[in-house]
Amino acid sequence: MNYATRQRSAVQKTLEDAGRPMTPAEIWTVARSLSPGLGIATVYRALRILMDMGAVEVVEIPGAPPHYERKQPKHHHHFLCETCQRVFEVDACTSGIDQIAPAGFTVKRHSLTLYGTCNDPKCASRPDYSGVAQPALAHA
């Protein structure tokens, strides 16, 4: 039987208050203020228990470490800020996405991740090199 603990409550409250998916390190940084002495291993244990209870789910995004969010009642997508690496929830879903599958294929589920820069002024002020043309290599 899993008994509620102060540490697990701190992890759960951190995720609820953040309103966005977080890495274990982000959770640990915030939750320590709610539960002094909280260790990163305890955060991982709490996340595993909360996932087993159905309260938390993992968000897998290619190129990013696993993030965790409170279980959502409805389907949604994510936005990854390429500057700060934070992940945000996107509450919208494109209708008709199953129509882009190859002919004869059946879509059972989908996941969409948007990539870009978030609205944090620290991120917006950093230069964006993603669209900068690379210099051509000189032929010898």
GULUMNU-881968 format. One record per atom (N, C-alpha, C, CB): residue number from 1; residue in three letters; atom name; y, z, x. Coordinates in nm, 4 decimals, padded with zeros to 6 digits. Glycine has a CB too. Example, Ala and Ser with C-alpha at 12.3 -4.5 7.8 and 13.67 -1.06 7.14 Angstrom:
 num residu atome    north       up     east
   1    ALA     N -00.5690  00.7800  01.3190
   1    ALA    CA -00.4500  00.7800  01.2300
   1    ALA     C -00.3300  00.7800  01.3200
   1    ALA    CB -00.4473  00.9046  01.1308
   2    SER     N -00.2250  00.7080  01.2850
   2    SER    CA -00.1060  00.7140  01.3670
   2    SER     C  00.0030  00.7870  01.2900
   2    SER    CB -00.0598  00.5725  01.4084
This chain:
 num residu atome    north       up     east
   1    MET     N -00.1181  00.0000  00.0849
   1    MET    CA  00.0000  00.0000  00.0000
   1    MET     C  00.1243  00.0000  00.0894
   1    MET    CB -00.0001  00.1230 -00.0965
   2    ASN     N  00.2238 -00.0800  00.0547
   2    ASN    CA  00.3483 -00.0871  00.1303
   2    ASN     C  00.4532  00.0018  00.0651
   2    ASN    CB  00.3987 -00.2327  00.1397
   3    TYR     N  00.4946  00.1030  00.1376
   3    TYR    CA  00.5985  00.1910  00.0881
   3    TYR     C  00.7341  00.1392  00.1351
   3    TYR    CB  00.5750  00.3366  00.1354
   4    ALA     N  00.8347  00.1516  00.0515
   4    ALA    CA  00.9691  00.1113  00.0896
   4    ALA     C  01.0169  00.2004  00.2029
   4    ALA    CB  01.0661  00.1182 -00.0311
   5    THR     N  01.0785  00.1371  00.3011
   5    THR    CA  01.1325  00.2132  00.4137
   5    THR     C  01.2809  00.1825  00.4272
   5    THR    CB  01.0568  00.1797  00.5459
   6    ARG     N  01.3497  00.2701  00.4967
   6    ARG    CA  01.4926  00.2499  00.5196
   6    ARG     C  01.5151  00.1219  00.5991
   6    ARG    CB  01.5540  00.3709  00.5934
   7    GLN     N  01.4267  00.0949  00.6968
   7    GLN    CA  01.4410 -00.0251  00.7786
   7    GLN     C  01.4205 -00.1520  00.6948
   7    GLN    CB  01.3412 -00.0218  00.8952
   8    ARG     N  01.3170 -00.1524  00.6124
   8    ARG    CA  01.2909 -00.2698  00.5283
   8    ARG     C  01.4042 -00.2892  00.4293
   8    ARG    CB  01.1565 -00.2554  00.4535
   9    SER     N  01.4542 -00.1811  00.3751
   9    SER    CA  01.5680 -00.1906  00.2823
   9    SER     C  01.6897 -00.2498  00.3524
   9    SER    CB  01.6027 -00.0516  00.2243
  10    ALA     N  01.7101 -00.2142  00.4792
  10    ALA    CA  01.8232 -00.2677  00.5564
  10    ALA     C  01.8074 -00.4181  00.5776
  10    ALA    CB  01.8350 -00.1957  00.6928
  11    VAL     N  01.6856 -00.4624  00.6063
  11    VAL    CA  01.6592 -00.6049  00.6247
  11    VAL     C  01.6827 -00.6793  00.4935
  11    VAL    CB  01.5144 -00.6280  00.6750
  12    GLN     N  01.6307 -00.6266  00.3844
  12    GLN    CA  01.6454 -00.6909  00.2545
  12    GLN     C  01.7923 -00.6959  00.2121
  12    GLN    CB  01.5623 -00.6172  00.1491
  13    LYS     N  01.8651 -00.5870  00.2302
  13    LYS    CA  02.0071 -00.5844  00.1936
  13    LYS     C  02.0872 -00.6830  00.2785
  13    LYS    CB  02.0641 -00.4423  00.2097
  14    THR     N  02.0527 -00.6933  00.4046
  14    THR    CA  02.1222 -00.7878  00.4928
  14    THR     C  02.1066 -00.9300  00.4414
  14    THR    CB  02.0688 -00.7774  00.6369
  15    LEU     N  01.9856 -00.9673  00.4027
  15    LEU    CA  01.9626 -01.1016  00.3501
  15    LEU     C  02.0335 -01.1227  00.2163
  15    LEU    CB  01.8131 -01.1268  00.3342
  16    GLU     N  02.0311 -01.0233  00.1308
  16    GLU    CA  02.0983 -01.0345  00.0011
  16    GLU     C  02.2486 -01.0494  00.0178
  16    GLU    CB  02.0676 -00.9128 -00.0856
  17    ASP     N  02.3072 -00.9681  00.1063
  17    ASP    CA  02.4518 -00.9719  00.1267
  17    ASP     C  02.4974 -01.0994  00.1966
  17    ASP    CB  02.4956 -00.8516  00.2068
  18    ALA     N  02.4134 -01.1532  00.2862
  18    ALA    CA  02.4516 -01.2734  00.3614
  18    ALA     C  02.4601 -01.3947  00.2700
  18    ALA    CB  02.3517 -01.3001  00.4745
  19    GLY     N  02.3694 -01.4039  00.1724
  19    GLY    CA  02.3701 -01.5178  00.0821
  19    GLY     C  02.3346 -01.6488  00.1493
  19    GLY    CB  02.5031 -01.5300  00.0185
  20    ARG     N  02.2716 -01.6421  00.2659
  20    ARG    CA  02.2308 -01.7618  00.3382
  20    ARG     C  02.1096 -01.7277  00.4238
  20    ARG    CB  02.3471 -01.8176  00.4255
  21    PRO     N  02.0320 -01.8258  00.4628
  21    PRO    CA  01.9190 -01.7988  00.5510
  21    PRO     C  01.9659 -01.7484  00.6878
  21    PRO    CB  01.8338 -01.9250  00.5677
  22    MET     N  01.8881 -01.6577  00.7459
  22    MET    CA  01.9239 -01.5993  00.8754
  22    MET     C  01.8017 -01.5941  00.9670
  22    MET    CB  01.9831 -01.4575  00.8567
  23    THR     N  01.8266 -01.5985  01.0960
  23    THR    CA  01.7188 -01.5800  01.1929
  23    THR     C  01.6903 -01.4310  01.2046
  23    THR    CB  01.7559 -01.6412  01.3321
  24    PRO     N  01.5738 -01.3937  01.2557
  24    PRO    CA  01.5467 -01.2512  01.2769
  24    PRO     C  01.6526 -01.1840  01.3653
  24    PRO    CB  01.4090 -01.2336  01.3398
  25    ALA     N  01.7013 -01.2550  01.4667
  25    ALA    CA  01.8046 -01.1973  01.5538
  25    ALA     C  01.9340 -01.1715  01.4777
  25    ALA    CB  01.8321 -01.2900  01.6725
  26    GLU     N  01.9728 -01.2646  01.3889
  26    GLU    CA  02.0929 -01.2437  01.3073
  26    GLU     C  02.0734 -01.1251  01.2138
  26    GLU    CB  02.1267 -01.3707  01.2261
  27    ILE     N  01.9559 -01.1179  01.1531
  27    ILE    CA  01.9260 -01.0063  01.0625
  27    ILE     C  01.9337 -00.8754  01.1387
  27    ILE    CB  01.7861 -01.0230  00.9977
  28    TRP     N  01.8728 -00.8700  01.2552
  28    TRP    CA  01.8707 -00.7496  01.3377
  28    TRP     C  02.0123 -00.7051  01.3740
  28    TRP    CB  01.7888 -00.7738  01.4649
  29    THR     N  02.0970 -00.8003  01.4125
  29    THR    CA  02.2348 -00.7683  01.4513
  29    THR     C  02.3098 -00.6994  01.3378
  29    THR    CB  02.3093 -00.8955  01.4933
  30    VAL     N  02.2931 -00.7480  01.2155
  30    VAL    CA  02.3636 -00.6914  01.1007
  30    VAL     C  02.2956 -00.5641  01.0503
  30    VAL    CB  02.3719 -00.7943  00.9880
  31    ALA     N  02.1631 -00.5672  01.0397
  31    ALA    CA  02.0883 -00.4559  00.9800
  31    ALA     C  02.0932 -00.3287  01.0652
  31    ALA    CB  01.9436 -00.4968  00.9587
  32    ARG     N  02.1188 -00.3410  01.1946
  32    ARG    CA  02.1290 -00.2210  01.2807
  32    ARG     C  02.2388 -00.1274  01.2348
  32    ARG    CB  02.1545 -00.2614  01.4257
  33    SER     N  02.3445 -00.1846  01.1754
  33    SER    CA  02.4533 -00.0985  01.1275
  33    SER     C  02.4096 -00.0197  01.0042
  33    SER    CB  02.5787 -00.1826  01.0951
  34    LEU     N  02.3116 -00.0727  00.9308
  34    LEU    CA  02.2612 -00.0036  00.8121
  34    LEU     C  02.1497  00.0947  00.8458
  34    LEU    CB  02.2113 -00.1044  00.7105
  35    SER     N  02.0794  00.0663  00.9557
  35    SER    CA  01.9675  00.1501  00.9961
  35    SER     C  01.9685  00.1636  01.1480
  35    SER    CB  01.8323  00.0909  00.9462
  36    PRO     N  02.0486  00.2579  01.1998
  36    PRO    CA  02.0575  00.2760  01.3448
  36    PRO     C  01.9190  00.2976  01.4065
  36    PRO    CB  02.1491  00.3948  01.3780
  37    GLY     N  01.8977  00.2349  01.5208
  37    GLY    CA  01.7690  00.2469  01.5879
  37    GLY     C  01.6704  00.1398  01.5471
  37    GLY    CB  01.7101  00.3806  01.5609
  38    LEU     N  01.7093  00.0530  01.4542
  38    LEU    CA  01.6226 -00.0543  01.4085
  38    LEU     C  01.5926 -00.1484  01.5249
  38    LEU    CB  01.6876 -00.1312  01.2909
  39    GLY     N  01.4667 -00.1781  01.5456
  39    GLY    CA  01.4263 -00.2683  01.6528
  39    GLY     C  01.3916 -00.4062  01.5997
  39    GLY    CB  01.3079 -00.2107  01.7283
  40    ILE     N  01.3936 -00.5039  01.6879
  40    ILE    CA  01.3641 -00.6417  01.6472
  40    ILE     C  01.2202 -00.6550  01.5981
  40    ILE    CB  01.3889 -00.7384  01.7639
  41    ALA     N  01.1261 -00.5815  01.6581
  41    ALA    CA  00.9864 -00.5870  01.6123
  41    ALA     C  00.9749 -00.5356  01.4685
  41    ALA    CB  00.8949 -00.5039  01.7061
  42    THR     N  01.0546 -00.4354  01.4353
  42    THR    CA  01.0541 -00.3818  01.2989
  42    THR     C  01.1104 -00.4849  01.2016
  42    THR    CB  01.1357 -00.2506  01.2914
  43    VAL     N  01.2086 -00.5622  01.2455
  43    VAL    CA  01.2635 -00.6685  01.1608
  43    VAL     C  01.1538 -00.7698  01.1293
  43    VAL    CB  01.3846 -00.7383  01.2301
  44    TYR     N  01.0778 -00.8108  01.2303
  44    TYR    CA  00.9687 -00.9064  01.2072
  44    TYR     C  00.8629 -00.8488  01.1126
  44    TYR    CB  00.9036 -00.9460  01.3407
  45    ARG     N  00.8280 -00.7219  01.1311
  45    ARG    CA  00.7301 -00.6580  01.0420
  45    ARG     C  00.7831 -00.6533  00.8989
  45    ARG    CB  00.6966 -00.5151  01.0911
  46    ALA     N  00.9092 -00.6154  00.8845
  46    ALA    CA  00.9703 -00.6079  00.7514
  46    ALA     C  00.9726 -00.7450  00.6851
  46    ALA    CB  01.1130 -00.5513  00.7605
  47    LEU     N  01.0050 -00.8483  00.7617
  47    LEU    CA  01.0071 -00.9842  00.7060
  47    LEU     C  00.8678 -01.0256  00.6596
  47    LEU    CB  01.0603 -01.0848  00.8103
  48    ARG     N  00.7659 -00.9944  00.7383
  48    ARG    CA  00.6285 -01.0289  00.6992
  48    ARG     C  00.5905 -00.9586  00.5697
  48    ARG    CB  00.5290 -00.9915  00.8109
  49    ILE     N  00.6231 -00.8295  00.5589
  49    ILE    CA  00.5914 -00.7538  00.4372
  49    ILE     C  00.6699 -00.8085  00.3179
  49    ILE    CB  00.6225 -00.6034  00.4570
  50    LEU     N  00.7978 -00.8373  00.3370
  50    LEU    CA  00.8800 -00.8917  00.2285
  50    LEU     C  00.8300 -01.0297  00.1856
  50    LEU    CB  01.0273 -00.9001  00.2719
  51    MET     N  00.7796 -01.1088  00.2791
  51    MET    CA  00.7208 -01.2381  00.2430
  51    MET     C  00.5921 -01.2170  00.1638
  51    MET    CB  00.6929 -01.3230  00.3696
  52    ASP     N  00.5090 -01.1223  00.2078
  52    ASP    CA  00.3848 -01.0920  00.1347
  52    ASP     C  00.4142 -01.0435 -00.0071
  52    ASP    CB  00.3028 -00.9859  00.2101
  53    MET     N  00.5261 -00.9736 -00.0240
  53    MET    CA  00.5659 -00.9232 -00.1556
  53    MET     C  00.6305 -01.0321 -00.2422
  53    MET    CB  00.6626 -00.8061 -00.1392
  54    GLY     N  00.6623 -01.1470 -00.1805
  54    GLY    CA  00.7269 -01.2554 -00.2545
  54    GLY     C  00.8767 -01.2407 -00.2671
  54    GLY    CB  00.6684 -01.2651 -00.3898
  55    ALA     N  00.9375 -01.1529 -00.1880
  55    ALA    CA  01.0817 -01.1302 -00.1966
  55    ALA     C  01.1602 -01.2175 -00.0992
  55    ALA    CB  01.1125 -00.9843 -00.1704
  56    VAL     N  01.0926 -01.2650  00.0054
  56    VAL    CA  01.1578 -01.3421  00.1109
  56    VAL     C  01.0703 -01.4630  00.1420
  56    VAL    CB  01.1818 -01.2550  00.2394
  57    GLU     N  01.1353 -01.5739  00.1817
  57    GLU    CA  01.0604 -01.6921  00.2239
  57    GLU     C  01.1196 -01.7473  00.3532
  57    GLU    CB  01.0614 -01.8004  00.1131
  58    VAL     N  01.0352 -01.8168  00.4278
  58    VAL    CA  01.0791 -01.8754  00.5541
  58    VAL     C  01.1384 -02.0133  00.5271
  58    VAL    CB  00.9613 -01.8846  00.6554
  59    VAL     N  01.2415 -02.0469  00.6031
  59    VAL    CA  01.3052 -02.1778  00.5958
  59    VAL     C  01.2789 -02.2459  00.7296
  59    VAL    CB  01.4605 -02.1668  00.5646
  60    GLU     N  01.2011 -02.3525  00.7254
  60    GLU    CA  01.1687 -02.4288  00.8461
  60    GLU     C  01.2583 -02.5512  00.8510
  60    GLU    CB  01.0178 -02.4701  00.8491
  61    ILE     N  01.3381 -02.5614  00.9574
  61    ILE    CA  01.4262 -02.6758  00.9761
  61    ILE     C  01.3978 -02.7342  01.1138
  61    ILE    CB  01.5769 -02.6354  00.9612
  62    PRO     N  01.3633 -02.8623  01.1197
  62    PRO    CA  01.3352 -02.9227  01.2504
  62    PRO     C  01.4506 -02.9015  01.3480
  62    PRO    CB  01.3075 -03.0723  01.2347
  63    GLY     N  01.4175 -02.8582  01.4669
  63    GLY    CA  01.5186 -02.8375  01.5694
  63    GLY     C  01.5876 -02.7027  01.5633
  63    GLY    CB  01.6201 -02.9434  01.5599
  64    ALA     N  01.5473 -02.6175  01.4713
  64    ALA    CA  01.6098 -02.4850  01.4576
  64    ALA     C  01.4999 -02.3797  01.4507
  64    ALA    CB  01.7017 -02.4780  01.3304
  65    PRO     N  01.5305 -02.2575  01.4951
  65    PRO    CA  01.4306 -02.1509  01.4833
  65    PRO     C  01.4077 -02.1160  01.3367
  65    PRO    CB  01.4750 -02.0254  01.5620
  66    PRO     N  01.2955 -02.0524  01.3046
  66    PRO    CA  01.2716 -02.0135  01.1650
  66    PRO     C  01.3833 -01.9235  01.1128
  66    PRO    CB  01.1362 -01.9418  01.1517
  67    HIS     N  01.4242 -01.9512  00.9923
  67    HIS    CA  01.5231 -01.8698  00.9221
  67    HIS     C  01.4532 -01.8090  00.8012
  67    HIS    CB  01.6497 -01.9547  00.8795
  68    TYR     N  01.5087 -01.7011  00.7513
  68    TYR    CA  01.4515 -01.6327  00.6349
  68    TYR     C  01.5594 -01.6143  00.5318
  68    TYR    CB  01.3893 -01.4961  00.6737
  69    GLU     N  01.5186 -01.6278  00.4047
  69    GLU    CA  01.6125 -01.6094  00.2946
  69    GLU     C  01.5411 -01.5379  00.1815
  69    GLU    CB  01.6707 -01.7453  00.2465
  70    ARG     N  01.6223 -01.4788  00.0929
  70    ARG    CA  01.5628 -01.4152 -00.0242
  70    ARG     C  01.4995 -01.5250 -00.1082
  70    ARG    CB  01.6693 -01.3337 -00.1068
  71    LYS     N  01.3924 -01.4933 -00.1750
  71    LYS    CA  01.3207 -01.5910 -00.2580
  71    LYS     C  01.4140 -01.6421 -00.3660
  71    LYS    CB  01.1928 -01.5286 -00.3211
  72    GLN     N  01.4204 -01.7730 -00.3800
  72    GLN    CA  01.5096 -01.8359 -00.4763
  72    GLN     C  01.4323 -01.8754 -00.6014
  72    GLN    CB  01.5782 -01.9587 -00.4145
  73    PRO     N  01.4898 -01.8534 -00.7180
  73    PRO    CA  01.4207 -01.8916 -00.8416
  73    PRO     C  01.4218 -02.0424 -00.8658
  73    PRO    CB  01.4841 -01.8212 -00.9597
  74    LYS     N  01.5156 -02.1137 -00.8031
  74    LYS    CA  01.5229 -02.2580 -00.8263
  74    LYS     C  01.5205 -02.3342 -00.6939
  74    LYS    CB  01.6499 -02.2934 -00.9059
  75    HIS     N  01.4810 -02.4582 -00.7034
  75    HIS    CA  01.4733 -02.5472 -00.5881
  75    HIS     C  01.6132 -02.5695 -00.5305
  75    HIS    CB  01.4083 -02.6822 -00.6274
  76    HIS     N  01.6228 -02.5701 -00.3986
  76    HIS    CA  01.7512 -02.5951 -00.3337
  76    HIS     C  01.7275 -02.6524 -00.1939
  76    HIS    CB  01.8357 -02.4647 -00.3261
  77    HIS     N  01.8342 -02.6899 -00.1281
  77    HIS    CA  01.8267 -02.7499  00.0045
  77    HIS     C  01.9122 -02.6701  00.1020
  77    HIS    CB  01.8720 -02.8975  00.0005
  78    HIS     N  01.9237 -02.7203  00.2247
  78    HIS    CA  01.9943 -02.6452  00.3282
  78    HIS     C  02.0873 -02.7340  00.4093
  78    HIS    CB  01.8950 -02.5773  00.4204
  79    PHE     N  02.1869 -02.6695  00.4694
  79    PHE    CA  02.2845 -02.7337  00.5583
  79    PHE     C  02.2792 -02.6594  00.6906
  79    PHE    CB  02.4307 -02.7324  00.4969
  80    LEU     N  02.2583 -02.7317  00.8009
  80    LEU    CA  02.2574 -02.6718  00.9344
  80    LEU     C  02.3844 -02.7107  01.0065
  80    LEU    CB  02.1328 -02.7160  01.0153
  81    CYS     N  02.4642 -02.6114  01.0430
  81    CYS    CA  02.5842 -02.6366  01.1229
  81    CYS     C  02.5377 -02.6606  01.2668
  81    CYS    CB  02.6875 -02.5155  01.1141
  82    GLU     N  02.5657 -02.7783  01.3172
  82    GLU    CA  02.5227 -02.8131  01.4519
  82    GLU     C  02.6056 -02.7449  01.5595
  82    GLU    CB  02.5287 -02.9619  01.4706
  83    THR     N  02.7157 -02.6822  01.5204
  83    THR    CA  02.7993 -02.6121  01.6168
  83    THR     C  02.7550 -02.4675  01.6343
  83    THR    CB  02.9449 -02.6171  01.5734
  84    CYS     N  02.7433 -02.3926  01.5257
  84    CYS    CA  02.7080 -02.2504  01.5343
  84    CYS     C  02.5604 -02.2232  01.5063
  84    CYS    CB  02.7923 -02.1713  01.4377
  85    GLN     N  02.4872 -02.3250  01.4621
  85    GLN    CA  02.3439 -02.3154  01.4329
  85    GLN     C  02.3111 -02.2284  01.3116
  85    GLN    CB  02.2722 -02.2612  01.5527
  86    ARG     N  02.4113 -02.1927  01.2314
  86    ARG    CA  02.3837 -02.1178  01.1093
  86    ARG     C  02.3363 -02.2136  01.0013
  86    ARG    CB  02.5090 -02.0398  01.0623
  87    VAL     N  02.2532 -02.1615  00.9124
  87    VAL    CA  02.1991 -02.2393  00.8011
  87    VAL     C  02.2589 -02.1855  00.6717
  87    VAL    CB  02.0425 -02.2330  00.7977
  88    PHE     N  02.2946 -02.2765  00.5821
  88    PHE    CA  02.3552 -02.2404  00.4544
  88    PHE     C  02.2750 -02.3035  00.3416
  88    PHE    CB  02.5038 -02.2853  00.4482
  89    GLU     N  02.2797 -02.2414  00.2254
  89    GLU    CA  02.2117 -02.2946  00.1080
  89    GLU     C  02.2969 -02.4021  00.0427
  89    GLU    CB  02.1804 -02.1826  00.0075
  90    VAL     N  02.2297 -02.5069 -00.0059
  90    VAL    CA  02.2933 -02.6132 -00.0832
  90    VAL     C  02.2286 -02.6079 -00.2204
  90    VAL    CB  02.2769 -02.7565 -00.0148
  91    ASP     N  02.3068 -02.5755 -00.3212
  91    ASP    CA  02.2522 -02.5543 -00.4554
  91    ASP     C  02.2231 -02.6821 -00.5324
  91    ASP    CB  02.3463 -02.4714 -00.5342
  92    ALA     N  02.2625 -02.7955 -00.4800
  92    ALA    CA  02.2421 -02.9214 -00.5518
  92    ALA     C  02.1145 -02.9908 -00.5051
  92    ALA    CB  02.3629 -03.0144 -00.5325
  93    CYS     N  02.0642 -03.0780 -00.5890
  93    CYS    CA  01.9475 -03.1591 -00.5550
  93    CYS     C  01.9679 -03.2981 -00.6123
  93    CYS    CB  01.8157 -03.0951 -00.6088
  94    THR     N  01.9442 -03.3974 -00.5318
  94    THR    CA  01.9606 -03.5352 -00.5739
  94    THR     C  01.8505 -03.5752 -00.6704
  94    THR    CB  01.9618 -03.6281 -00.4535
  95    SER     N  01.8870 -03.6278 -00.7839
  95    SER    CA  01.7850 -03.6739 -00.8795
  95    SER     C  01.7338 -03.8100 -00.8341
  95    SER    CB  01.8428 -03.6819 -01.0256
  96    GLY     N  01.6109 -03.8374 -00.8668
  96    GLY    CA  01.5529 -03.9662 -00.8332
  96    GLY     C  01.5080 -03.9807 -00.6896
  96    GLY    CB  01.6491 -04.0714 -00.8629
  97    ILE     N  01.5016 -03.8699 -00.6166
  97    ILE    CA  01.4620 -03.8788 -00.4765
  97    ILE     C  01.3191 -03.9304 -00.4618
  97    ILE    CB  01.4754 -03.7426 -00.4095
  98    ASP     N  01.2370 -03.9098 -00.5647
  98    ASP    CA  01.0988 -03.9586 -00.5607
  98    ASP     C  01.0923 -04.1114 -00.5621
  98    ASP    CB  01.0199 -03.9023 -00.6790
  99    GLN     N  01.2006 -04.1764 -00.5995
  99    GLN    CA  01.2027 -04.3227 -00.6057
  99    GLN     C  01.2117 -04.3875 -00.4682
  99    GLN    CB  01.3184 -04.3688 -00.6904
 100    ILE     N  01.2429 -04.3120 -00.3645
 100    ILE    CA  01.2511 -04.3710 -00.2307
 100    ILE     C  01.1164 -04.3690 -00.1585
 100    ILE    CB  01.3550 -04.2972 -00.1475
 101    ALA     N  01.0169 -04.3077 -00.2190
 101    ALA    CA  00.8824 -04.3078 -00.1604
 101    ALA     C  00.8254 -04.4494 -00.1675
 101    ALA    CB  00.7885 -04.2061 -00.2342
 102    PRO     N  00.7350 -04.4829 -00.0760
 102    PRO    CA  00.6719 -04.6157 -00.0816
 102    PRO     C  00.6028 -04.6397 -00.2160
 102    PRO    CB  00.5701 -04.6309  00.0326
 103    ALA     N  00.5953 -04.7634 -00.2540
 103    ALA    CA  00.5333 -04.8014 -00.3824
 103    ALA     C  00.3911 -04.7469 -00.3904
 103    ALA    CB  00.5324 -04.9558 -00.3998
 104    GLY     N  00.3594 -04.6854 -00.5032
 104    GLY    CA  00.2261 -04.6316 -00.5256
 104    GLY     C  00.2070 -04.4895 -00.4753
 104    GLY    CB  00.1264 -04.7195 -00.4612
 105    PHE     N  00.3048 -04.4342 -00.4050
 105    PHE    CA  00.2960 -04.2981 -00.3537
 105    PHE     C  00.3471 -04.2009 -00.4601
 105    PHE    CB  00.3770 -04.2832 -00.2216
 106    THR     N  00.2941 -04.0786 -00.4595
 106    THR    CA  00.3381 -03.9752 -00.5527
 106    THR     C  00.4037 -03.8621 -00.4740
 106    THR    CB  00.2188 -03.9218 -00.6376
 107    VAL     N  00.5275 -03.8329 -00.5066
 107    VAL    CA  00.5995 -03.7225 -00.4423
 107    VAL     C  00.5661 -03.5945 -00.5165
 107    VAL    CB  00.7540 -03.7476 -00.4409
 108    LYS     N  00.5174 -03.4942 -00.4448
 108    LYS    CA  00.4848 -03.3650 -00.5057
 108    LYS     C  00.5923 -03.2610 -00.4781
 108    LYS    CB  00.3504 -03.3149 -00.4546
 109    ARG     N  00.6592 -03.2727 -00.3668
 109    ARG    CA  00.7689 -03.1821 -00.3326
 109    ARG     C  00.8521 -03.2488 -00.2244
 109    ARG    CB  00.7158 -03.0420 -00.2852
 110    HIS     N  00.9698 -03.1957 -00.1990
 110    HIS    CA  01.0543 -03.2500 -00.0933
 110    HIS     C  01.1444 -03.1403 -00.0382
 110    HIS    CB  01.1387 -03.3684 -00.1456
 111    SER     N  01.1974 -03.1683  00.0783
 111    SER    CA  01.2908 -03.0775  00.1433
 111    SER     C  01.3983 -03.1630  00.2087
 111    SER    CB  01.2187 -02.9850  00.2483
 112    LEU     N  01.5211 -03.1236  00.1907
 112    LEU    CA  01.6327 -03.2001  00.2443
 112    LEU     C  01.7216 -03.1067  00.3247
 112    LEU    CB  01.7132 -03.2695  00.1308
 113    THR     N  01.7552 -03.1479  00.4456
 113    THR    CA  01.8467 -03.0705  00.5290
 113    THR     C  01.9649 -03.1579  00.5651
 113    THR    CB  01.7760 -03.0174  00.6568
 114    LEU     N  02.0840 -03.1082  00.5380
 114    LEU    CA  02.2069 -03.1759  00.5778
 114    LEU     C  02.2500 -03.1179  00.7121
 114    LEU    CB  02.3199 -03.1595  00.4692
 115    TYR     N  02.3003 -03.2019  00.8001
 115    TYR    CA  02.3454 -03.1590  00.9323
 115    TYR     C  02.4925 -03.1928  00.9472
 115    TYR    CB  02.2618 -03.2257  01.0451
 116    GLY     N  02.5682 -03.1041  01.0096
 116    GLY    CA  02.7101 -03.1297  01.0293
 116    GLY     C  02.7788 -03.0062  01.0827
 116    GLY    CB  02.7757 -03.1747  00.8992
 117    THR     N  02.9037 -02.9867  01.0431
 117    THR    CA  02.9843 -02.8741  01.0874
 117    THR     C  03.0265 -02.7929  00.9662
 117    THR    CB  03.1078 -02.9219  01.1677
 118    CYS     N  03.0092 -02.6609  00.9741
 118    CYS    CA  03.0471 -02.5741  00.8629
 118    CYS     C  03.1993 -02.5562  00.8581
 118    CYS    CB  02.9772 -02.4368  00.8753
 119    ASN     N  03.2452 -02.4799  00.7604
 119    ASN    CA  03.3893 -02.4625  00.7415
 119    ASN     C  03.4479 -02.3454  00.8195
 119    ASN    CB  03.4188 -02.4441  00.5962
 120    ASP     N  03.3718 -02.2847  00.9084
 120    ASP    CA  03.4242 -02.1773  00.9935
 120    ASP     C  03.5267 -02.2386  01.0893
 120    ASP    CB  03.3081 -02.1047  01.0729
 121    PRO     N  03.6488 -02.1860  01.0946
 121    PRO    CA  03.7510 -02.2438  01.1824
 121    PRO     C  03.7069 -02.2534  01.3288
 121    PRO    CB  03.8771 -02.1617  01.1737
 122    LYS     N  03.6230 -02.1615  01.3747
 122    LYS    CA  03.5743 -02.1678  01.5129
 122    LYS     C  03.4894 -02.2932  01.5345
 122    LYS    CB  03.4924 -02.0412  01.5473
 123    CYS     N  03.4149 -02.3328  01.4333
 123    CYS    CA  03.3308 -02.4517  01.4451
 123    CYS     C  03.4133 -02.5789  01.4312
 123    CYS    CB  03.2201 -02.4493  01.3398
 124    ALA     N  03.5081 -02.5769  01.3388
 124    ALA    CA  03.5900 -02.6956  01.3136
 124    ALA     C  03.6781 -02.7305  01.4322
 124    ALA    CB  03.6761 -02.6747  01.1908
 125    SER     N  03.7154 -02.6306  01.5139
 125    SER    CA  03.8056 -02.6572  01.6255
 125    SER     C  03.7331 -02.7055  01.7505
 125    SER    CB  03.8840 -02.5332  01.6580
 126    ARG     N  03.6009 -02.6961  01.7517
 126    ARG    CA  03.5250 -02.7446  01.8669
 126    ARG     C  03.5134 -02.8959  01.8589
 126    ARG    CB  03.3843 -02.6791  01.8729
 127    PRO     N  03.5199 -02.9628  01.9744
 127    PRO    CA  03.5076 -03.1090  01.9707
 127    PRO     C  03.3683 -03.1520  01.9259
 127    PRO    CB  03.5388 -03.1686  02.1083
 128    ASP     N  03.3635 -03.2623  01.8530
 128    ASP    CA  03.2373 -03.3181  01.8041
 128    ASP     C  03.2036 -03.4388  01.8898
 128    ASP    CB  03.2460 -03.3572  01.6522
 129    TYR     N  03.0954 -03.4283  01.9635
 129    TYR    CA  03.0545 -03.5376  02.0507
 129    TYR     C  02.9422 -03.6214  01.9914
 129    TYR    CB  03.0116 -03.4833  02.1839
 130    SER     N  02.9030 -03.5931  01.8682
 130    SER    CA  02.7883 -03.6626  01.8102
 130    SER     C  02.8140 -03.8112  01.7875
 130    SER    CB  02.7502 -03.5978  01.6798
 131    GLY     N  02.9390 -03.8507  01.7627
 131    GLY    CA  02.9662 -03.9923  01.7361
 131    GLY     C  03.0339 -04.0628  01.8512
 131    GLY    CB  03.0511 -04.0058  01.6141
 132    VAL     N  03.0452 -03.9974  01.9665
 132    VAL    CA  03.1132 -04.0562  02.0814
 132    VAL     C  03.0199 -04.1547  02.1501
 132    VAL    CB  03.1598 -03.9468  02.1805
 133    ALA     N  03.0700 -04.2739  02.1745
 133    ALA    CA  02.9896 -04.3751  02.2427
 133    ALA     C  02.9634 -04.3328  02.3863
 133    ALA    CB  03.0597 -04.5124  02.2391
 134    GLN     N  02.8434 -04.3538  02.4305
 134    GLN    CA  02.8068 -04.3218  02.5673
 134    GLN     C  02.8460 -04.4377  02.6568
 134    GLN    CB  02.6558 -04.2912  02.5792
 135    PRO     N  02.8865 -04.4098  02.7813
 135    PRO    CA  02.9251 -04.5207  02.8709
 135    PRO     C  02.8047 -04.6106  02.8982
 135    PRO    CB  02.9828 -04.4661  03.0052
 136    ALA     N  02.8301 -04.7395  02.9071
 136    ALA    CA  02.7233 -04.8353  02.9359
 136    ALA     C  02.6800 -04.8209  03.0807
 136    ALA    CB  02.7693 -04.9804  02.9071
 137    LEU     N  02.5522 -04.8376  03.1037
 137    LEU    CA  02.5005 -04.8308  03.2398
 137    LEU     C  02.5295 -04.9627  03.3105
 137    LEU    CB  02.3481 -04.7998  03.2402
 138    ALA     N  02.5804 -04.9540  03.4322
 138    ALA    CA  02.6093 -05.0742  03.5083
 138    ALA     C  02.4796 -05.1332  03.5631
 138    ALA    CB  02.7080 -05.0439  03.6227
 139    HIS     N  02.4657 -05.2632  03.5549
 139    HIS    CA  02.3464 -05.3296  03.6090
 139    HIS     C  02.3718 -05.3623  03.7542
 139    HIS    CB  02.3109 -05.4586  03.5288
 140    ALA     N  02.2774 -05.3354  03.8390
 140    ALA    CA  02.2936 -05.3630  03.9813
 140    ALA     C  02.2545 -05.5035  04.0147
 140    ALA    CB  02.2127 -05.2672  04.0636
